Structure formats: structure tokens, C-alpha cells
Amino acid sequence: MSRYINSIKLTRFNKFSYDIALLILEIRNQHHIRKNMINDQIIKVNDHINWLKNNITDKKNIFYLIYVKKKIAGLIRFIIRDNEADWSFYLEKNCKNIYGAYVEYLAIERIFRLKKIDILRCQVLSNNIRIVSLHKKFGFTINKIEKEILHRENSYLDLFFLENNKESWIIKRREIKNKLKC
């Protein structure tokens, strides 16, 4: 088994903690994360606290803290609607790129096993080519593109809507497990 997957732990985050909220805010405000978000502005403490407090208690949201080597390194959010879910995650800048693949594997496994979810969706800006590529390796396909939704750094960005389904994941997971040595 890979040493990387053994150093990752996903912990359900469903009770508000101011200290943890501030750690998450610090990660969310890192430049490498903001540049890939629709809103790339620095998030204010009060805005973040209100957002987290409102969403953590909402039954349609499921949050997981991502621990890497026993340190909070990111957050996963699933938004559940019937048998479908939207999701997003981010990792702090000091995590090696390889951790993203392991977090993606663990998150997809968790949501398809724990919930009666048949379809998992996400949105990615076109400038985030590395994440689009990662999602495709995990069986996601682009099913819609909104053209030129943002203007940044002298160019327009598209928004990709990606989708994975449980049937495809069951087939794809064997390949992924072998590659990641899970």
C-alpha cells in the first residue's frame, strides 16, 4: 500500500469550530487556490465564518477535513441533492501534487459508498488544466462548457461542468487502485 494514502485521513466536519474555521480560511485564501476559483478575491474572516456556519449545519452539505500527516491540509465539500452530488476540494500549497490524486480517490470512494449517490458533479475553470486532467483520469467527463464567464489576466475563462457516475466509477476504480497502489 502506498505511503501517501496511509498519511491521509478524511474526518467528517459537522460541528463548527472557530479555530478550524480559521485554518480553513488560511488555506482557502492561498493564491494557488483563489486563482482557480470563480471568486478569486481574498475572503474576509466574517464572510468565511458566516458561510461555514450556515453551510456546516445544512443537511444537504457534507464536509470532510483533509488531514495529511496529522495536519489539516484541506477541505472537501459535497452538496447532496437526492441521488446526485456536487463536490469540490482544495489542498494547501505545501502538499505534494501526488496527494491530490489520493484525496480524489478517497473522496469518490466515500461518497459513492456512504450515500446513495449515482452522479457526482463538479465545476472547474478552464485555466485549471491540471485538475481537469486529474478528474478525467478518475472517470469524469465534460458534459457542458459555459464560454467566457470570467475575464482574468487579459483572457477569458470558460467554466467546465464535469460529471462521473457510479457505474463508470466501479469500472474505473480498479485501474485507479492499481495505479495508486491502494
N, C-alpha and C positions, 0 to 999 in steps of 0.2 A: 504494500500500500504506500502511496506517495506521502512523503513527509509534509508536503504542503497541505493536503486535505486534513491531516492529523492536527495541524496547527490552527485550523479554522473551526469556530463554533458559532452557530446561529442561536440566539436566545430571544425568545418572544419578549417583546417590549410593549406592555399594555398598561403600565402604571406610570404616570408622569413623574419624572424626577428632574428637578431643575439642573442639577449637576450634569446628568447625562444629556439633557437638552442642550446645555452649553457646549459640551463636547461635539455633539452632532452639528450644531451651528458652526463651530470652528471648521469642521470637515466640509460642510455644505458651502462655506464661503471661500474655500480654496479655489484659486484661479482655474486649475485644471478641471474642476467640476463646473464652476459657473460658466465657463466658456462653452460648455456643451448643454446648457440649459436654455430654455426659451427666455426666461428672465435671467440675465447674466449680471444683474446688479448685486452689490453687497446686501445681504439680508440683515435687517436690523433685529436686535435682540427681541424687542417686544413683538414684532411681526412673527418671528420664528416661534417664540413661546406660545403665542395665540394659535398659530397654525398647528403646532404639535398638540397642544391641549385639546383643541377642537377635533382633531383627527384621530388621536390615540383612543378616545372614548367612543368613536363612531364604529358601530359593529361591522360596517362594510370594509373597514380598514384592518389589515393585519401588518404589524411592524415587527421586524427582527433586527436586533443589533448584531452586527458582524464583528466578532472578535477574531483577531489574528494574533497568535502568540499571547493570548490572555489580555490583549489590549483592544479597546473599542476602535475599530478601523473603518466603520461604515454603517450603512443602514439600508435595509430592504423594505419596500412598501408594496403590499398587494392591496388592490381595491377590488372587492368581490361584488359581483352582480350575478345572481342566480348561478349558472354553471360556467360563468366566464370571469376572468380576472385581468386587470391591467396591473403592470408592475414596473418598478424602477429600483435601481440600486446604485450606490456610489461607494467608492473606497477612497480613503485618504491617500495623499500623494506619496507617502513613504512605503506603501505596499508595492511589492513587485508586480509587474503586469500579470504574471502567471496566476496570482491569486484571483483575478477577475474570472478566469475560466472555472476555477474550483467553486467560487461563490455562485456563479451562474448554475453550475451543475447541482449544487446542494439546494439552491432556491427552487429550481424547476422540479426537482425530485420532491421536495417538501410540499409544494402547492398541489401537484398532481396526486400525491399520495394522501395528504391530510384532508383535502377538500374535494368535493365533487365538482371539480373544475375540468371542463373539456377543452376550453380555449384560453390561451394565455396571450395577452397582447402587450405591446409597448410602443413608444414613440421615440424616435431618435433623429436629431438634426443631421443634415447631410454632411456637415463638417466633421462629424464624429465617425469617420470611416472605420476606425479600429473596432468600435463597438458594433457597428452594423455587421462587420465581418465576423465578429465573435458570435453574435446572435444567429447569423446564418449557419455557422458551424454547429450550432445546437438545434438546428431544425426550423428556425424561424424563416418566414418568407415575407417579402414586402408585398402587401396587398393593396396599398394606397400611397400616393405621394401628393402632398399639398405643395405646390410650387411657390417658391419665393415668398415665404411667410415672414422672413426677417431680413433686415439689411445690416450686415456687420462687416467691418474692416473692408469696405469697398466692394463687397459682393453680396449676392442674395443667397439665402439658405433655404433649402427645401426641408419639409418635415416628412420623414418616412414612418409609416404605420406598419409594424411587423406583427406577425401572428404565428403561433405554434399551437398544435392541438395534441391532445393526449395520445391518440393513436400513433401519430408520427413520432412523438417523443418515446413511446415504448420501443419502437424500432430503432430510433437514433441513439437511445441511451446506452445500448450495448457497445456501439462504436466509441462513444464518448468515454464510457467507463474504461475501456481498454486503453485509449489514448492517455487518459489522465491517471491510469493505474489506481483506480478507486477500488 
